[in-house]
Amino acid sequence: MGLPVLVDSHCHIVFRNFDDDLEAVAQRWRDAGVRSLVHACVEPGEIPAIRALADRFDELRYS
């Protein structure tokens, strides 16, 4: 039996503290077995940036 599929059901990767190392952050979630992430929108103005990240990372969804 393999590892369980992990879903991060509430994350905020659009925050600026991830700007400089987002690729490394993505590699860490993949290495940890996270296969899907749901970015929780804080305000509607974030949607364009979140959508761009979802286009960049196949495993990212947003709400």
CHARMM-style PDB file with segment names, atoms N, HN, CA, C and O in Angstrom:
ATOM      1  N   MET     1       0.839  -1.177   0.000  1.00  0.00      PROA
ATOM      2  CA  MET     1       0.000   0.000   0.000  1.00  0.00      PROA
ATOM      3  C   MET     1       0.890   1.248   0.000  1.00  0.00      PROA
ATOM      4  O   MET     1       1.827   1.350   0.792  1.00  0.00      PROA
ATOM      5  N   GLY     2       0.594   2.178  -0.879  1.00  0.00      PROA
ATOM      6  HN  GLY     2      -0.168   2.095  -1.522  1.00  0.00      PROA
ATOM      7  CA  GLY     2       1.387   3.393  -0.987  1.00  0.00      PROA
ATOM      8  C   GLY     2       0.956   4.462   0.005  1.00  0.00      PROA
ATOM      9  O   GLY     2       0.076   4.252   0.840  1.00  0.00      PROA
ATOM     10  N   LEU     3       1.590   5.588  -0.112  1.00  0.00      PROA
ATOM     11  HN  LEU     3       2.304   5.758  -0.791  1.00  0.00      PROA
ATOM     12  CA  LEU     3       1.250   6.714   0.743  1.00  0.00      PROA
ATOM     13  C   LEU     3      -0.138   7.233   0.405  1.00  0.00      PROA
ATOM     14  O   LEU     3      -0.569   7.129  -0.744  1.00  0.00      PROA
ATOM     15  N   PRO     4      -0.851   7.793   1.387  1.00  0.00      PROA
ATOM     16  CA  PRO     4      -2.165   8.368   1.097  1.00  0.00      PROA
ATOM     17  C   PRO     4      -2.015   9.622   0.239  1.00  0.00      PROA
ATOM     18  O   PRO     4      -0.973  10.276   0.247  1.00  0.00      PROA
ATOM     19  N   VAL     5      -3.059   9.938  -0.489  1.00  0.00      PROA
ATOM     20  HN  VAL     5      -3.906   9.406  -0.496  1.00  0.00      PROA
ATOM     21  CA  VAL     5      -3.087  11.182  -1.254  1.00  0.00      PROA
ATOM     22  C   VAL     5      -3.391  12.306  -0.269  1.00  0.00      PROA
ATOM     23  O   VAL     5      -4.391  12.262   0.447  1.00  0.00      PROA
ATOM     24  N   LEU     6      -2.534  13.298  -0.239  1.00  0.00      PROA
ATOM     25  HN  LEU     6      -1.721  13.334  -0.820  1.00  0.00      PROA
ATOM     26  CA  LEU     6      -2.715  14.421   0.671  1.00  0.00      PROA
ATOM     27  C   LEU     6      -3.247  15.626  -0.088  1.00  0.00      PROA
ATOM     28  O   LEU     6      -2.806  15.924  -1.197  1.00  0.00      PROA
ATOM     29  N   VAL     7      -4.206  16.316   0.530  1.00  0.00      PROA
ATOM     30  HN  VAL     7      -4.565  16.074   1.431  1.00  0.00      PROA
ATOM     31  CA  VAL     7      -4.794  17.530  -0.022  1.00  0.00      PROA
ATOM     32  C   VAL     7      -4.648  18.634   1.020  1.00  0.00      PROA
ATOM     33  O   VAL     7      -5.098  18.487   2.156  1.00  0.00      PROA
ATOM     34  N   ASP     8      -4.025  19.726   0.632  1.00  0.00      PROA
ATOM     35  HN  ASP     8      -3.660  19.846  -0.291  1.00  0.00      PROA
ATOM     36  CA  ASP     8      -3.979  20.900   1.505  1.00  0.00      PROA
ATOM     37  C   ASP     8      -5.241  21.691   1.188  1.00  0.00      PROA
ATOM     38  O   ASP     8      -5.327  22.341   0.147  1.00  0.00      PROA
ATOM     39  N   SER     9      -6.205  21.636   2.075  1.00  0.00      PROA
ATOM     40  HN  SER     9      -6.136  21.108   2.921  1.00  0.00      PROA
ATOM     41  CA  SER     9      -7.521  22.203   1.793  1.00  0.00      PROA
ATOM     42  C   SER     9      -7.650  23.680   2.156  1.00  0.00      PROA
ATOM     43  O   SER     9      -8.730  24.254   2.019  1.00  0.00      PROA
ATOM     44  N   HSD    10      -6.559  24.304   2.619  1.00  0.00      PROA
ATOM     45  HN  HSD    10      -5.682  23.838   2.730  1.00  0.00      PROA
ATOM     46  CA  HSD    10      -6.633  25.730   2.967  1.00  0.00      PROA
ATOM     47  C   HSD    10      -5.214  26.292   2.986  1.00  0.00      PROA
ATOM     48  O   HSD    10      -4.498  26.178   3.981  1.00  0.00      PROA
ATOM     49  N   CYS    11      -4.827  26.898   1.874  1.00  0.00      PROA
ATOM     50  HN  CYS    11      -5.409  26.990   1.066  1.00  0.00      PROA
ATOM     51  CA  CYS    11      -3.491  27.490   1.814  1.00  0.00      PROA
ATOM     52  C   CYS    11      -3.579  28.891   1.224  1.00  0.00      PROA
ATOM     53  O   CYS    11      -4.613  29.289   0.688  1.00  0.00      PROA
ATOM     54  N   HSD    12      -2.485  29.629   1.328  1.00  0.00      PROA
ATOM     55  HN  HSD    12      -1.644  29.306   1.764  1.00  0.00      PROA
ATOM     56  CA  HSD    12      -2.408  31.007   0.829  1.00  0.00      PROA
ATOM     57  C   HSD    12      -1.057  31.211   0.150  1.00  0.00      PROA
ATOM     58  O   HSD    12      -0.219  31.956   0.658  1.00  0.00      PROA
ATOM     59  N   ILE    13      -0.837  30.571  -0.969  1.00  0.00      PROA
ATOM     60  HN  ILE    13      -1.518  29.965  -1.381  1.00  0.00      PROA
ATOM     61  CA  ILE    13       0.476  30.690  -1.612  1.00  0.00      PROA
ATOM     62  C   ILE    13       0.630  31.952  -2.448  1.00  0.00      PROA
ATOM     63  O   ILE    13       1.710  32.199  -2.984  1.00  0.00      PROA
ATOM     64  N   VAL    14      -0.411  32.750  -2.573  1.00  0.00      PROA
ATOM     65  HN  VAL    14      -1.289  32.550  -2.138  1.00  0.00      PROA
ATOM     66  CA  VAL    14      -0.290  34.002  -3.312  1.00  0.00      PROA
ATOM     67  C   VAL    14       0.336  35.096  -2.433  1.00  0.00      PROA
ATOM     68  O   VAL    14       0.676  36.166  -2.938  1.00  0.00      PROA
ATOM     69  N   PHE    15       0.488  34.845  -1.152  1.00  0.00      PROA
ATOM     70  HN  PHE    15       0.211  33.975  -0.742  1.00  0.00      PROA
ATOM     71  CA  PHE    15       1.074  35.840  -0.258  1.00  0.00      PROA
ATOM     72  C   PHE    15       2.526  36.113  -0.652  1.00  0.00      PROA
ATOM     73  O   PHE    15       3.226  35.214  -1.119  1.00  0.00      PROA
ATOM     74  N   ARG    16       2.966  37.331  -0.467  1.00  0.00      PROA
ATOM     75  HN  ARG    16       2.397  38.061  -0.089  1.00  0.00      PROA
ATOM     76  CA  ARG    16       4.285  37.775  -0.926  1.00  0.00      PROA
ATOM     77  C   ARG    16       5.452  37.028  -0.296  1.00  0.00      PROA
ATOM     78  O   ARG    16       6.535  36.984  -0.880  1.00  0.00      PROA
ATOM     79  N   ASN    17       5.259  36.442   0.875  1.00  0.00      PROA
ATOM     80  HN  ASN    17       4.380  36.478   1.350  1.00  0.00      PROA
ATOM     81  CA  ASN    17       6.385  35.747   1.500  1.00  0.00      PROA
ATOM     82  C   ASN    17       6.812  34.519   0.703  1.00  0.00      PROA
ATOM     83  O   ASN    17       7.836  33.914   1.020  1.00  0.00      PROA
ATOM     84  N   PHE    18       6.049  34.132  -0.328  1.00  0.00      PROA
ATOM     85  HN  PHE    18       5.217  34.623  -0.585  1.00  0.00      PROA
ATOM     86  CA  PHE    18       6.430  33.015  -1.188  1.00  0.00      PROA
ATOM     87  C   PHE    18       7.009  33.468  -2.529  1.00  0.00      PROA
ATOM     88  O   PHE    18       7.428  32.630  -3.327  1.00  0.00      PROA
ATOM     89  N   ASP    19       7.038  34.765  -2.788  1.00  0.00      PROA
ATOM     90  HN  ASP    19       6.697  35.446  -2.139  1.00  0.00      PROA
ATOM     91  CA  ASP    19       7.471  35.277  -4.092  1.00  0.00      PROA
ATOM     92  C   ASP    19       8.861  34.789  -4.508  1.00  0.00      PROA
ATOM     93  O   ASP    19       9.061  34.406  -5.661  1.00  0.00      PROA
ATOM     94  N   ASP    20       9.800  34.800  -3.600  1.00  0.00      PROA
ATOM     95  HN  ASP    20       9.638  35.111  -2.664  1.00  0.00      PROA
ATOM     96  CA  ASP    20      11.195  34.513  -3.952  1.00  0.00      PROA
ATOM     97  C   ASP    20      11.513  33.039  -4.110  1.00  0.00      PROA
ATOM     98  O   ASP    20      12.498  32.689  -4.760  1.00  0.00      PROA
ATOM     99  N   ASP    21      10.697  32.164  -3.528  1.00  0.00      PROA
ATOM    100  HN  ASP    21       9.897  32.448  -3.000  1.00  0.00      PROA
ATOM    101  CA  ASP    21      11.041  30.738  -3.574  1.00  0.00      PROA
ATOM    102  C   ASP    21       9.844  29.827  -3.848  1.00  0.00      PROA
ATOM    103  O   ASP    21       9.778  28.711  -3.334  1.00  0.00      PROA
ATOM    104  N   LEU    22       8.911  30.301  -4.648  1.00  0.00      PROA
ATOM    105  HN  LEU    22       8.965  31.208  -5.065  1.00  0.00      PROA
ATOM    106  CA  LEU    22       7.696  29.524  -4.894  1.00  0.00      PROA
ATOM    107  C   LEU    22       7.987  28.174  -5.539  1.00  0.00      PROA
ATOM    108  O   LEU    22       7.316  27.188  -5.231  1.00  0.00      PROA
ATOM    109  N   GLU    23       8.963  28.115  -6.418  1.00  0.00      PROA
ATOM    110  HN  GLU    23       9.508  28.916  -6.668  1.00  0.00      PROA
ATOM    111  CA  GLU    23       9.314  26.821  -7.021  1.00  0.00      PROA
ATOM    112  C   GLU    23       9.816  25.844  -5.961  1.00  0.00      PROA
ATOM    113  O   GLU    23       9.487  24.658  -6.000  1.00  0.00      PROA
ATOM    114  N   ALA    24      10.608  26.339  -5.021  1.00  0.00      PROA
ATOM    115  HN  ALA    24      10.875  27.302  -4.989  1.00  0.00      PROA
ATOM    116  CA  ALA    24      11.093  25.482  -3.932  1.00  0.00      PROA
ATOM    117  C   ALA    24       9.946  25.052  -3.025  1.00  0.00      PROA
ATOM    118  O   ALA    24       9.912  23.912  -2.562  1.00  0.00      PROA
ATOM    119  N   VAL    25       9.013  25.956  -2.771  1.00  0.00      PROA
ATOM    120  HN  VAL    25       9.041  26.882  -3.147  1.00  0.00      PROA
ATOM    121  CA  VAL    25       7.830  25.613  -1.970  1.00  0.00      PROA
ATOM    122  C   VAL    25       7.037  24.518  -2.675  1.00  0.00      PROA
ATOM    123  O   VAL    25       6.604  23.554  -2.043  1.00  0.00      PROA
ATOM    124  N   ALA    26       6.849  24.666  -3.977  1.00  0.00      PROA
ATOM    125  HN  ALA    26       7.200  25.448  -4.491  1.00  0.00      PROA
ATOM    126  CA  ALA    26       6.116  23.650  -4.749  1.00  0.00      PROA
ATOM    127  C   ALA    26       6.826  22.303  -4.681  1.00  0.00      PROA
ATOM    128  O   ALA    26       6.178  21.264  -4.547  1.00  0.00      PROA
ATOM    129  N   GLN    27       8.131  22.315  -4.771  1.00  0.00      PROA
ATOM    130  HN  GLN    27       8.657  23.159  -4.880  1.00  0.00      PROA
ATOM    131  CA  GLN    27       8.870  21.054  -4.683  1.00  0.00      PROA
ATOM    132  C   GLN    27       8.704  20.418  -3.312  1.00  0.00      PROA
ATOM    133  O   GLN    27       8.606  19.196  -3.200  1.00  0.00      PROA
ATOM    134  N   ARG    28       8.672  21.237  -2.271  1.00  0.00      PROA
ATOM    135  HN  ARG    28       8.752  22.230  -2.362  1.00  0.00      PROA
ATOM    136  CA  ARG    28       8.486  20.691  -0.914  1.00  0.00      PROA
ATOM    137  C   ARG    28       7.105  20.072  -0.748  1.00  0.00      PROA
ATOM    138  O   ARG    28       6.980  19.019  -0.124  1.00  0.00      PROA
ATOM    139  N   TRP    29       6.045  20.712  -1.301  1.00  0.00      PROA
ATOM    140  HN  TRP    29       6.146  21.568  -1.808  1.00  0.00      PROA
ATOM    141  CA  TRP    29       4.722  20.091  -1.152  1.00  0.00      PROA
ATOM    142  C   TRP    29       4.645  18.807  -1.954  1.00  0.00      PROA
ATOM    143  O   TRP    29       4.002  17.846  -1.529  1.00  0.00      PROA
ATOM    144  N   ARG    30       5.290  18.779  -3.100  1.00  0.00      PROA
ATOM    145  HN  ARG    30       5.813  19.559  -3.445  1.00  0.00      PROA
ATOM    146  CA  ARG    30       5.308  17.542  -3.891  1.00  0.00      PROA
ATOM    147  C   ARG    30       6.092  16.443  -3.177  1.00  0.00      PROA
ATOM    148  O   ARG    30       5.651  15.295  -3.117  1.00  0.00      PROA
ATOM    149  N   ASP    31       7.254  16.801  -2.637  1.00  0.00      PROA
ATOM    150  HN  ASP    31       7.612  17.734  -2.685  1.00  0.00      PROA
ATOM    151  CA  ASP    31       8.067  15.826  -1.900  1.00  0.00      PROA
ATOM    152  C   ASP    31       7.325  15.278  -0.685  1.00  0.00      PROA
ATOM    153  O   ASP    31       7.530  14.126  -0.305  1.00  0.00      PROA
ATOM    154  N   ALA    32       6.469  16.090  -0.075  1.00  0.00      PROA
ATOM    155  HN  ALA    32       6.303  17.026  -0.384  1.00  0.00      PROA
ATOM    156  CA  ALA    32       5.704  15.680   1.104  1.00  0.00      PROA
ATOM    157  C   ALA    32       4.488  14.838   0.740  1.00  0.00      PROA
ATOM    158  O   ALA    32       3.816  14.300   1.620  1.00  0.00      PROA
ATOM    159  N   GLY    33       4.201  14.722  -0.570  1.00  0.00      PROA
ATOM    160  HN  GLY    33       4.747  15.159  -1.284  1.00  0.00      PROA
ATOM    161  CA  GLY    33       3.072  13.908  -1.001  1.00  0.00      PROA
ATOM    162  C   GLY    33       1.775  14.663  -1.188  1.00  0.00      PROA
ATOM    163  O   GLY    33       0.729  14.048  -1.394  1.00  0.00      PROA
ATOM    164  N   VAL    34       1.821  15.992  -1.119  1.00  0.00      PROA
ATOM    165  HN  VAL    34       2.671  16.492  -0.951  1.00  0.00      PROA
ATOM    166  CA  VAL    34       0.609  16.787  -1.342  1.00  0.00      PROA
ATOM    167  C   VAL    34       0.327  16.788  -2.838  1.00  0.00      PROA
ATOM    168  O   VAL    34       1.165  17.210  -3.634  1.00  0.00      PROA
ATOM    169  N   ARG    35      -0.841  16.320  -3.211  1.00  0.00      PROA
ATOM    170  HN  ARG    35      -1.522  15.977  -2.564  1.00  0.00      PROA
ATOM    171  CA  ARG    35      -1.186  16.189  -4.628  1.00  0.00      PROA
ATOM    172  C   ARG    35      -2.197  17.224  -5.095  1.00  0.00      PROA
ATOM    173  O   ARG    35      -2.406  17.391  -6.297  1.00  0.00      PROA
ATOM    174  N   SER    36      -2.823  17.919  -4.155  1.00  0.00      PROA
ATOM    175  HN  SER    36      -2.653  17.783  -3.179  1.00  0.00      PROA
ATOM    176  CA  SER    36      -3.794  18.944  -4.508  1.00  0.00      PROA
ATOM    177  C   SER    36      -3.805  20.002  -3.417  1.00  0.00      PROA
ATOM    178  O   SER    36      -3.675  19.691  -2.233  1.00  0.00      PROA
ATOM    179  N   LEU    37      -3.963  21.261  -3.829  1.00  0.00      PROA
ATOM    180  HN  LEU    37      -4.069  21.514  -4.791  1.00  0.00      PROA
ATOM    181  CA  LEU    37      -4.037  22.373  -2.890  1.00  0.00      PROA
ATOM    182  C   LEU    37      -5.244  23.223  -3.244  1.00  0.00      PROA
ATOM    183  O   LEU    37      -5.577  23.383  -4.418  1.00  0.00      PROA
ATOM    184  N   VAL    38      -5.897  23.765  -2.229  1.00  0.00      PROA
ATOM    185  HN  VAL    38      -5.627  23.635  -1.275  1.00  0.00      PROA
ATOM    186  CA  VAL    38      -7.004  24.695  -2.432  1.00  0.00      PROA
ATOM    187  C   VAL    38      -6.602  26.015  -1.789  1.00  0.00      PROA
ATOM    188  O   VAL    38      -6.486  26.117  -0.567  1.00  0.00      PROA
ATOM    189  N   HSD    39      -6.395  27.006  -2.616  1.00  0.00      PROA
ATOM    190  HN  HSD    39      -6.489  26.924  -3.608  1.00  0.00      PROA
ATOM    191  CA  HSD    39      -6.038  28.329  -2.117  1.00  0.00      PROA
ATOM    192  C   HSD    39      -7.320  29.026  -1.680  1.00  0.00      PROA
ATOM    193  O   HSD    39      -8.252  29.172  -2.471  1.00  0.00      PROA
ATOM    194  N   ALA    40      -7.369  29.454  -0.427  1.00  0.00      PROA
ATOM    195  HN  ALA    40      -6.612  29.335   0.215  1.00  0.00      PROA
ATOM    196  CA  ALA    40      -8.528  30.165   0.115  1.00  0.00      PROA
ATOM    197  C   ALA    40      -8.340  31.661  -0.128  1.00  0.00      PROA
ATOM    198  O   ALA    40      -7.434  32.284   0.427  1.00  0.00      PROA
ATOM    199  N   CYS    41      -9.192  32.212  -0.948  1.00  0.00      PROA
ATOM    200  HN  CYS    41      -9.927  31.706  -1.399  1.00  0.00      PROA
ATOM    201  CA  CYS    41      -9.104  33.625  -1.299  1.00  0.00      PROA
ATOM    202  C   CYS    41      -9.456  34.484  -0.082  1.00  0.00      PROA
ATOM    203  O   CYS    41     -10.448  34.225   0.601  1.00  0.00      PROA
ATOM    204  N   VAL    42      -8.638  35.505   0.185  1.00  0.00      PROA
ATOM    205  HN  VAL    42      -7.833  35.715  -0.370  1.00  0.00      PROA
ATOM    206  CA  VAL    42      -8.886  36.418   1.293  1.00  0.00      PROA
ATOM    207  C   VAL    42      -9.767  37.571   0.842  1.00  0.00      PROA
ATOM    208  O   VAL    42     -10.651  38.012   1.577  1.00  0.00      PROA
ATOM    209  N   GLU    43      -9.523  38.055  -0.368  1.00  0.00      PROA
ATOM    210  HN  GLU    43      -8.805  37.697  -0.965  1.00  0.00      PROA
ATOM    211  CA  GLU    43     -10.334  39.142  -0.911  1.00  0.00      PROA
ATOM    212  C   GLU    43     -10.430  38.983  -2.429  1.00  0.00      PROA
ATOM    213  O   GLU    43      -9.519  38.438  -3.052  1.00  0.00      PROA
ATOM    214  N   PRO    44     -11.528  39.453  -3.028  1.00  0.00      PROA
ATOM    215  CA  PRO    44     -11.720  39.254  -4.470  1.00  0.00      PROA
ATOM    216  C   PRO    44     -10.586  39.800  -5.333  1.00  0.00      PROA
ATOM    217  O   PRO    44     -10.353  39.289  -6.428  1.00  0.00      PROA
ATOM    218  N   GLY    45      -9.889  40.809  -4.873  1.00  0.00      PROA
ATOM    219  HN  GLY    45     -10.078  41.225  -3.983  1.00  0.00      PROA
ATOM    220  CA  GLY    45      -8.791  41.375  -5.653  1.00  0.00      PROA
ATOM    221  C   GLY    45      -7.646  40.403  -5.893  1.00  0.00      PROA
ATOM    222  O   GLY    45      -6.820  40.624  -6.779  1.00  0.00      PROA
ATOM    223  N   GLU    46      -7.591  39.332  -5.113  1.00  0.00      PROA
ATOM    224  HN  GLU    46      -8.262  39.154  -4.394  1.00  0.00      PROA
ATOM    225  CA  GLU    46      -6.534  38.326  -5.279  1.00  0.00      PROA
ATOM    226  C   GLU    46      -6.787  37.379  -6.447  1.00  0.00      PROA
ATOM    227  O   GLU    46      -5.866  36.709  -6.913  1.00  0.00      PROA
ATOM    228  N   ILE    47      -8.006  37.321  -6.913  1.00  0.00      PROA
ATOM    229  HN  ILE    47      -8.754  37.865  -6.535  1.00  0.00      PROA
ATOM    230  CA  ILE    47      -8.382  36.286  -7.878  1.00  0.00      PROA
ATOM    231  C   ILE    47      -7.487  36.261  -9.119  1.00  0.00      PROA
ATOM    232  O   ILE    47      -7.080  35.170  -9.517  1.00  0.00      PROA
ATOM    233  N   PRO    48      -7.153  37.382  -9.754  1.00  0.00      PROA
ATOM    234  CA  PRO    48      -6.267  37.287 -10.928  1.00  0.00      PROA
ATOM    235  C   PRO    48      -4.914  36.640 -10.619  1.00  0.00      PROA
ATOM    236  O   PRO    48      -4.424  35.831 -11.407  1.00  0.00      PROA
ATOM    237  N   ALA    49      -4.310  36.986  -9.485  1.00  0.00      PROA
ATOM    238  HN  ALA    49      -4.708  37.643  -8.845  1.00  0.00      PROA
ATOM    239  CA  ALA    49      -3.019  36.392  -9.125  1.00  0.00      PROA
ATOM    240  C   ALA    49      -3.174  34.909  -8.807  1.00  0.00      PROA
ATOM    241  O   ALA    49      -2.325  34.099  -9.180  1.00  0.00      PROA
ATOM    242  N   ILE    50      -4.245  34.558  -8.126  1.00  0.00      PROA
ATOM    243  HN  ILE    50      -4.935  35.216  -7.823  1.00  0.00      PROA
ATOM    244  CA  ILE    50      -4.488  33.156  -7.797  1.00  0.00      PROA
ATOM    245  C   ILE    50      -4.745  32.353  -9.067  1.00  0.00      PROA
ATOM    246  O   ILE    50      -4.250  31.236  -9.212  1.00  0.00      PROA
ATOM    247  N   ARG    51      -5.514  32.922  -9.976  1.00  0.00      PROA
ATOM    248  HN  ARG    51      -5.916  33.830  -9.858  1.00  0.00      PROA
ATOM    249  CA  ARG    51      -5.785  32.236 -11.248  1.00  0.00      PROA
ATOM    250  C   ARG    51      -4.486  31.994 -12.013  1.00  0.00      PROA
ATOM    251  O   ARG    51      -4.302  30.929 -12.602  1.00  0.00      PROA
ATOM    252  N   ALA    52      -3.591  32.971 -12.007  1.00  0.00      PROA
ATOM    253  HN  ALA    52      -3.740  33.836 -11.528  1.00  0.00      PROA
ATOM    254  CA  ALA    52      -2.296  32.807 -12.685  1.00  0.00      PROA
ATOM    255  C   ALA    52      -1.493  31.675 -12.046  1.00  0.00      PROA
ATOM    256  O   ALA    52      -0.851  30.897 -12.751  1.00  0.00      PROA
ATOM    257  N   LEU    53      -1.524  31.579 -10.717  1.00  0.00      PROA
ATOM    258  HN  LEU    53      -2.045  32.211 -10.144  1.00  0.00      PROA
ATOM    259  CA  LEU    53      -0.823  30.480 -10.046  1.00  0.00      PROA
ATOM    260  C   LEU    53      -1.469  29.138 -10.370  1.00  0.00      PROA
ATOM    261  O   LEU    53      -0.771  28.139 -10.545  1.00  0.00      PROA
ATOM    262  N   ALA    54      -2.790  29.110 -10.449  1.00  0.00      PROA
ATOM    263  HN  ALA    54      -3.357  29.921 -10.307  1.00  0.00      PROA
ATOM    264  CA  ALA    54      -3.485  27.861 -10.790  1.00  0.00      PROA
ATOM    265  C   ALA    54      -3.136  27.425 -12.213  1.00  0.00      PROA
ATOM    266  O   ALA    54      -3.066  26.230 -12.498  1.00  0.00      PROA
ATOM    267  N   ASP    55      -2.919  28.384 -13.097  1.00  0.00      PROA
ATOM    268  HN  ASP    55      -2.975  29.356 -12.865  1.00  0.00      PROA
ATOM    269  CA  ASP    55      -2.478  28.045 -14.454  1.00  0.00      PROA
ATOM    270  C   ASP    55      -1.049  27.500 -14.441  1.00  0.00      PROA
ATOM    271  O   ASP    55      -0.689  26.667 -15.273  1.00  0.00      PROA
ATOM    272  N   ARG    56      -0.256  27.964 -13.515  1.00  0.00      PROA
ATOM    273  HN  ARG    56      -0.548  28.640 -12.839  1.00  0.00      PROA
ATOM    274  CA  ARG    56       1.154  27.564 -13.414  1.00  0.00      PROA
ATOM    275  C   ARG    56       1.332  26.210 -12.724  1.00  0.00      PROA
ATOM    276  O   ARG    56       2.209  25.431 -13.099  1.00  0.00      PROA
ATOM    277  N   PHE    57       0.505  25.930 -11.721  1.00  0.00      PROA
ATOM    278  HN  PHE    57      -0.207  26.563 -11.416  1.00  0.00      PROA
ATOM    279  CA  PHE    57       0.616  24.699 -10.936  1.00  0.00      PROA
ATOM    280  C   PHE    57      -0.657  23.876 -11.098  1.00  0.00      PROA
ATOM    281  O   PHE    57      -1.713  24.256 -10.592  1.00  0.00      PROA
ATOM    282  N   ASP    58      -0.559  22.758 -11.798  1.00  0.00      PROA
ATOM    283  HN  ASP    58       0.299  22.450 -12.209  1.00  0.00      PROA
ATOM    284  CA  ASP    58      -1.729  21.927 -12.088  1.00  0.00      PROA
ATOM    285  C   ASP    58      -2.463  21.458 -10.841  1.00  0.00      PROA
ATOM    286  O   ASP    58      -3.673  21.238 -10.883  1.00  0.00      PROA
ATOM    287  N   GLU    59      -1.753  21.302  -9.739  1.00  0.00      PROA
ATOM    288  HN  GLU    59      -0.769  21.480  -9.704  1.00  0.00      PROA
ATOM    289  CA  GLU    59      -2.367  20.772  -8.528  1.00  0.00      PROA
ATOM    290  C   GLU    59      -3.113  21.829  -7.713  1.00  0.00      PROA
ATOM    291  O   GLU    59      -3.719  21.495  -6.695  1.00  0.00      PROA
ATOM    292  N   LEU    60      -3.084  23.087  -8.132  1.00  0.00      PROA
ATOM    293  HN  LEU    60      -2.591  23.359  -8.959  1.00  0.00      PROA
ATOM    294  CA  LEU    60      -3.697  24.177  -7.371  1.00  0.00      PROA
ATOM    295  C   LEU    60      -5.105  24.488  -7.869  1.00  0.00      PROA
ATOM    296  O   LEU    60      -5.351  24.629  -9.066  1.00  0.00      PROA
ATOM    297  N   ARG    61      -6.018  24.588  -6.906  1.00  0.00      PROA
ATOM    298  HN  ARG    61      -5.819  24.473  -5.932  1.00  0.00      PROA
ATOM    299  CA  ARG    61      -7.384  25.068  -7.140  1.00  0.00      PROA
ATOM    300  C   ARG    61      -7.582  26.262  -6.212  1.00  0.00      PROA
ATOM    301  O   ARG    61      -6.759  26.502  -5.329  1.00  0.00      PROA
ATOM    302  N   TYR    62      -8.653  27.002  -6.402  1.00  0.00      PROA
ATOM    303  HN  TYR    62      -9.322  26.807  -7.120  1.00  0.00      PROA
ATOM    304  CA  TYR    62      -8.891  28.146  -5.519  1.00  0.00      PROA
ATOM    305  C   TYR    62     -10.375  28.334  -5.272  1.00  0.00      PROA
ATOM    306  O   TYR    62     -11.225  27.899  -6.050  1.00  0.00      PROA
ATOM    307  N   SER    63     -10.654  28.997  -4.165  1.00  0.00      PROA
ATOM    308  HN  SER    63      -9.964  29.351  -3.533  1.00  0.00      PROA
ATOM    309  CA  SER    63     -12.049  29.287  -3.807  1.00  0.00      PROA
ATOM    310  C   SER    63     -12.143  30.703  -3.284  1.00  0.00      PROA
ATOM    311  OT1 SER    63     -13.228  31.158  -2.923  1.00  0.00      PROA
TER     312      SER     63
END
